[in-house]
Amino acid sequence: MHKKEVFLNHIEIFKNYVNSAEKLSVDQFLFTFDDGGISNLKSAKILEENELKGLYFITTNRIGTKGFLSENDILKLHQSGHQIGSHSHTHPMIFRSLTFDQMLDEWKTSKAILEEILGEEITHCSVPGGDVDEKTYETASAAGFKYVFDSEPIPETRFFNETEIFGRFSIKVQMSDAEFIKTLGLENLSALQRKRKMKSTIKKMISPIHQYIQNKKYES
Protein backbone atom coordinates (compact mmCIF):
# COMPACT_ATOMS: atom_id res chain seq x y z
CA MET A 1 0.00 0.00 0.00
CA HIS A 2 0.99 3.63 -0.52
CA LYS A 3 2.15 5.46 2.64
CA LYS A 4 -1.03 7.55 2.68
CA GLU A 5 -3.20 4.44 2.49
CA VAL A 6 -1.21 2.84 5.32
CA PHE A 7 -1.64 5.94 7.49
CA LEU A 8 -5.38 6.06 6.77
CA ASN A 9 -5.64 2.38 7.66
CA HIS A 10 -3.74 2.91 10.91
CA ILE A 11 -6.02 5.81 11.84
CA GLU A 12 -9.09 3.65 11.24
CA ILE A 13 -7.65 0.79 13.31
CA PHE A 14 -6.72 3.25 16.06
CA LYS A 15 -10.21 4.75 16.24
CA ASN A 16 -11.87 1.32 16.28
CA TYR A 17 -9.48 0.13 18.98
CA VAL A 18 -10.14 3.10 21.24
CA ASN A 19 -13.91 2.99 20.70
CA SER A 20 -14.08 -0.72 21.54
CA ALA A 21 -11.80 -0.60 24.58
CA GLU A 22 -12.95 0.14 28.10
CA LYS A 23 -11.45 3.11 29.94
CA LEU A 24 -9.66 4.43 26.85
CA SER A 25 -10.07 7.72 25.03
CA VAL A 26 -8.40 9.44 22.10
CA ASP A 27 -6.95 11.99 24.54
CA GLN A 28 -4.71 9.30 26.05
CA PHE A 29 -2.77 9.00 22.78
CA LEU A 30 -0.57 11.50 20.96
CA PHE A 31 0.52 11.44 17.32
CA THR A 32 4.05 12.82 16.95
CA PHE A 33 6.03 13.52 13.79
CA ASP A 34 9.76 14.28 13.59
CA ASP A 35 11.95 16.32 11.23
CA GLY A 36 9.46 18.80 9.71
CA GLY A 37 9.15 17.28 6.25
CA ILE A 38 6.62 18.65 3.77
CA SER A 39 4.59 15.43 4.11
CA ASN A 40 3.54 16.74 7.53
CA LEU A 41 0.93 18.83 5.73
CA LYS A 42 -0.69 15.66 4.39
CA SER A 43 -0.66 13.86 7.73
CA ALA A 44 -2.10 16.95 9.43
CA LYS A 45 -4.97 17.06 6.94
CA ILE A 46 -5.77 13.39 7.53
CA LEU A 47 -5.71 13.91 11.29
CA GLU A 48 -8.01 16.91 11.00
CA GLU A 49 -10.47 14.95 8.85
CA ASN A 50 -10.62 12.42 11.69
CA GLU A 51 -10.94 15.09 14.41
CA LEU A 52 -7.42 14.40 15.65
CA LYS A 53 -4.37 16.60 16.17
CA GLY A 54 -0.63 16.01 15.97
CA LEU A 55 2.57 17.23 17.59
CA TYR A 56 5.13 18.20 14.94
CA PHE A 57 8.81 18.43 15.87
CA ILE A 58 10.79 20.68 13.53
CA THR A 59 14.49 20.59 12.60
CA THR A 60 14.92 24.33 12.26
CA ASN A 61 17.90 24.64 9.91
CA ARG A 62 15.85 22.76 7.31
CA ILE A 63 12.91 25.17 7.39
CA GLY A 64 12.17 26.41 3.88
CA THR A 65 14.59 24.00 2.19
CA LYS A 66 13.55 21.47 -0.44
CA GLY A 67 11.27 18.81 0.98
CA PHE A 68 10.68 20.60 4.27
CA LEU A 69 8.08 22.92 5.77
CA SER A 70 8.31 26.67 5.31
CA GLU A 71 7.76 29.16 8.12
CA ASN A 72 4.27 29.78 6.76
CA ASP A 73 3.53 26.03 6.72
CA ILE A 74 4.54 25.77 10.38
CA LEU A 75 2.36 28.73 11.27
CA LYS A 76 -0.61 27.18 9.44
CA LEU A 77 -0.18 23.88 11.28
CA HIS A 78 -0.17 25.74 14.57
CA GLN A 79 -3.22 27.79 13.62
CA SER A 80 -5.05 24.56 12.72
CA GLY A 81 -4.66 23.34 16.29
CA HIS A 82 -1.57 21.17 15.98
CA GLN A 83 1.32 21.53 18.42
CA ILE A 84 4.82 22.52 17.34
CA GLY A 85 8.04 21.46 19.03
CA SER A 86 11.79 21.42 18.47
CA HIS A 87 13.73 18.56 16.89
CA SER A 88 17.06 20.38 17.39
CA HIS A 89 18.59 22.84 14.93
CA THR A 90 20.82 20.68 12.71
CA HIS A 91 19.68 17.13 13.57
CA PRO A 92 23.08 15.62 14.53
CA MET A 93 23.32 11.96 13.55
CA ILE A 94 24.02 10.74 17.09
CA PHE A 95 22.72 13.45 19.36
CA ARG A 96 24.26 12.16 22.57
CA SER A 97 27.73 12.36 20.95
CA LEU A 98 27.57 16.17 21.29
CA THR A 99 29.25 17.98 24.15
CA PHE A 100 27.06 19.67 26.74
CA ASP A 101 27.55 23.12 25.18
CA GLN A 102 26.93 21.86 21.64
CA MET A 103 23.74 20.15 22.72
CA LEU A 104 22.51 23.18 24.63
CA ASP A 105 23.14 25.37 21.58
CA GLU A 106 21.15 22.98 19.38
CA TRP A 107 18.15 23.27 21.70
CA LYS A 108 18.36 27.01 22.32
CA THR A 109 18.80 27.91 18.65
CA SER A 110 15.89 25.77 17.52
CA LYS A 111 13.64 26.99 20.33
CA ALA A 112 14.36 30.65 19.54
CA ILE A 113 13.65 30.20 15.82
CA LEU A 114 10.31 28.48 16.41
CA GLU A 115 9.28 31.04 19.02
CA GLU A 116 10.04 33.81 16.53
CA ILE A 117 7.82 32.12 13.92
CA LEU A 118 4.89 31.39 16.24
CA GLY A 119 5.17 34.30 18.65
CA GLU A 120 4.81 32.10 21.72
CA GLU A 121 6.85 29.84 23.98
CA ILE A 122 7.89 26.43 22.67
CA THR A 123 7.72 23.88 25.49
CA HIS A 124 8.09 20.53 23.66
CA CYS A 125 11.12 18.90 22.06
CA SER A 126 12.05 15.50 20.67
CA VAL A 127 15.54 14.03 20.50
CA PRO A 128 16.97 13.41 17.00
CA GLY A 129 17.28 9.67 16.57
CA GLY A 130 15.97 9.29 20.10
CA ASP A 131 19.57 8.83 21.29
CA VAL A 132 19.80 10.02 24.86
CA ASP A 133 22.00 10.25 27.91
CA GLU A 134 21.57 12.28 31.09
CA LYS A 135 22.93 15.48 29.55
CA THR A 136 20.27 15.22 26.81
CA TYR A 137 17.58 15.76 29.40
CA GLU A 138 19.71 18.21 31.38
CA THR A 139 20.33 20.48 28.38
CA ALA A 140 16.72 20.31 27.22
CA SER A 141 15.61 21.35 30.70
CA ALA A 142 18.25 24.12 30.81
CA ALA A 143 17.04 25.41 27.44
CA GLY A 144 13.56 25.83 28.87
CA PHE A 145 11.69 22.81 27.54
CA LYS A 146 9.02 21.37 29.82
CA TYR A 147 8.36 18.19 27.84
CA VAL A 148 10.99 15.96 26.24
CA PHE A 149 10.15 13.08 23.90
CA ASP A 150 12.73 10.38 23.26
CA SER A 151 12.32 7.11 21.35
CA GLU A 152 12.45 4.74 24.28
CA PRO A 153 9.40 2.40 24.30
CA ILE A 154 8.53 3.30 27.89
CA PRO A 155 4.86 4.02 28.68
CA GLU A 156 5.50 5.65 32.07
CA THR A 157 6.24 9.36 32.41
CA ARG A 158 9.74 10.09 33.72
CA PHE A 159 11.18 13.29 35.14
CA PHE A 160 14.39 15.31 35.09
CA ASN A 161 13.95 18.08 37.64
CA GLU A 162 10.66 19.69 36.55
CA THR A 163 10.89 18.47 32.95
CA GLU A 164 8.62 15.59 31.96
CA ILE A 165 10.06 12.86 29.74
CA PHE A 166 7.91 10.73 27.46
CA GLY A 167 8.78 7.59 25.54
CA ARG A 168 7.34 6.88 22.10
CA PHE A 169 6.35 3.93 19.98
CA SER A 170 7.40 4.07 16.34
CA ILE A 171 4.77 2.94 13.83
CA LYS A 172 6.33 1.79 10.57
CA VAL A 173 4.76 1.55 7.12
CA GLN A 174 5.56 -2.16 6.96
CA MET A 175 3.94 -2.89 10.34
CA SER A 176 1.08 -5.39 10.05
CA ASP A 177 -2.38 -4.58 11.36
CA ALA A 178 -1.99 -7.25 14.05
CA GLU A 179 1.35 -5.83 15.19
CA PHE A 180 -0.10 -2.32 15.26
CA ILE A 181 -2.95 -3.46 17.49
CA LYS A 182 -0.45 -5.20 19.80
CA THR A 183 1.51 -1.96 20.03
CA LEU A 184 -1.61 0.02 20.91
CA GLY A 185 -2.29 -2.40 23.75
CA LEU A 186 1.40 -2.67 24.77
CA GLU A 187 1.16 -6.43 24.27
CA ASN A 188 4.57 -6.50 22.55
CA LEU A 189 6.28 -4.12 24.98
CA SER A 190 9.11 -6.48 25.96
CA ALA A 191 9.98 -7.22 22.33
CA LEU A 192 9.99 -3.52 21.45
CA GLN A 193 12.27 -2.73 24.39
CA ARG A 194 14.72 -5.49 23.44
CA LYS A 195 14.84 -4.22 19.86
CA ARG A 196 15.45 -0.66 21.04
CA LYS A 197 18.22 -1.80 23.39
CA MET A 198 19.99 -3.63 20.57
CA LYS A 199 19.81 -0.56 18.32
CA SER A 200 21.14 1.64 21.12
CA THR A 201 24.06 -0.73 21.72
CA ILE A 202 25.09 -0.57 18.06
CA LYS A 203 24.98 3.23 18.09
CA LYS A 204 27.12 3.33 21.24
CA MET A 205 29.77 1.30 19.43
CA ILE A 206 30.11 3.87 16.63
CA SER A 207 29.60 6.90 18.88
CA PRO A 208 33.35 7.64 19.51
CA ILE A 209 34.00 7.87 15.77
CA HIS A 210 31.03 10.12 15.28
CA GLN A 211 32.08 12.25 18.27
CA TYR A 212 35.36 13.02 16.50
CA ILE A 213 33.61 13.91 13.23
CA GLN A 214 31.00 16.00 15.05
CA ASN A 215 33.64 17.99 16.94
CA LYS A 216 35.45 18.76 13.68
CA LYS A 217 32.18 20.07 12.27
CA TYR A 218 31.62 22.41 15.22
CA GLU A 219 35.24 23.61 15.10
CA SER A 220 35.00 24.59 11.43
N, C-alpha and C positions, 0 to 999 in steps of 0.2 A: 504493500500500500504506500501511497504518497505520504510524506510527513504530515501534511494537513489532515488527511483522512485518518491517520493514526492518532493525532491529537484529538480530533473530533470523537473518535471511538473511545479514547481514554476519558474524555469529559463525560460521555454518556455512561460509561461503566462507573465512573466516580459518583455521578448523581444517583444512579440506581443503587449503588452500594450504601451511600449515606441515607437515602430514603428508606431502605429496607432494614437498616441496622437500628437497634435500640440505643438510646442515649448518645446519638451522634448527630452533629449538625455541620453544615457547610463551613460555619465559622471556626470550626476546630482544625481546619486545613488551610494551608497557604500555598499558592502557586508562585514559585520564584523562578526568575530567568536571569542568567548571567551574561555578561559581556556587552550588551547593548547593541546587538545586531539589528539590522533593518527588519528582520522577520518578526521582531517583537511587536510590530504594528499589526501583523496578521494574528498572532496569538492573542493580543489584547482585544481585537475585534471579536474573536471566537468566544473569549471569556465574557465579554459584554453581552453577546447574544444569548449567553446562558446565565446571565445575572450573576456573574462571578468577577472578581478582580484579581490582579496580579501584583507582585512586587518585583520591579525591574532594577537589577544592579548594573550600573553603567561603568565601563572602563573609559575614563574621561579623555585620555589623549587620542582616542579613536572617534570622538564625536565629530560628525560632519565628514568623515572620510568614507571612501567607497565601501559599501556594504554595512555601514553602521548608521545609527540614528543621528539626526541633526539636533541642534538645540531646540528648534521648533517642534520636532517630533517628541522630544522628551517633555516639553511643556504641555503638548496635547495629551500625552499619556497621563500626566499628572492631573490635568483638568478633567479628564474622563473618569477620575476616581481611583486610578492605579497609584501605587506607592513607588517612589524612586529612592534608590540607595546607591552607595558607592561599591565599585568592584576594583578599587585601586585606581591609580592614574595610568600606569604603563603595562599592567598585567604581567609582572615578572613570572618566568616559567615555574620556578620553585620559590614561592613567596617566603617561606621560612628561612631561605638561604640569605636573605637580606640582613644587614646589620640593623640594630635598633633604630638608628637615625634615618637610614634609608627607608625602612618600613614606615616610620612615623611620617616622613615626607610624602610617601605614596598616599597615605590616608588623608593627610591635611590638604594636599594639593587637590585631590579628587573631591573632597568634601566642599572646599571653597568654590570650585568651579560649578558644582551642582547647585550650591546655595545661591550663587550669582544668577544662574539660569532660572531657578524656581522662586527666588525671593523669600525663601524660608529655610529653617534649619533642617539639615539632613541627619537623621538619627540612626539609619540602618546601613550596614555594610556586609558584604560577603567576601570571603577570602578566595583570591584567585587559585584555582586548582584545589581549593579546600585544604591546602597544606599548612598545618599550624604547629606552633610551639607556644610556650607561655608568653613570649614577647609579642606574638601576634595579637593576643587578647589585650596585653598591656598597652601596646601602641594604639590599638583601636580605641580603647578606653581613654587614653591620654589625648587622642585627637578629638574626642567629644562624642563618639558614637555610643548610643545606649543599647543597641541590639546588634550582635554579631552572628552571622550565619556561616558555619563551616560546612564541610561535606561529610562529617562523621555521622553514620547511621545510628544516632542516639536520640530516642524520643523524649528523654527528660530534659528540662531546662537546666542549664548550668549557669554559674555566675563567676565573674571576675570583678571584684569590688562591686560597684553598682551596675555594671554592664551585664546584660543577659545574653547568654550564648545558646544558640539553637543549632541542632543537627539538621541534616536534610537527607532525603531519599531521592536518588536520581532515577528518573523514569526514562528509559531508552526507547528509541523507535522500534528496535527489534524485540522488545519485551512482549511476551505473550499475554493474552488477556488473563489467563490463570495466574501468571506470575505477578501481574499488576494488582490483581485482587488480593493476593497473599501479602503484597507490600502494603496495601491500604490497611490490612488487618494486622500488620506486623508479624505475620505467621512465619516469615522467612528471615526474621531479624538476625538470628545467629549466623546464618549463611552470608548475609549482607555485611555483617561486621567482620567476619573472617576475610572476605574478599577485599574490604577496605584496608584491613591491616596488612595484607599481602602487598597491595599497591603502595601503601605508605612505606613499607620496608624497602621496596625497590627504589623509591624516590630518595630515601635516606642514603642509599648506597652511592647514588650519583650526585648527591648534594654537594660534597666538597669540590668537585670539578665545576659544578655550576656556580658555586660561591666565588671561585676565582674569576670566572668569566663575568659574573655579575658585577664584581668589584671593579674590574677593568672598564666596564660600561659606565659606571658612576664616576670613575676618575676622569674619563674622557670629556 
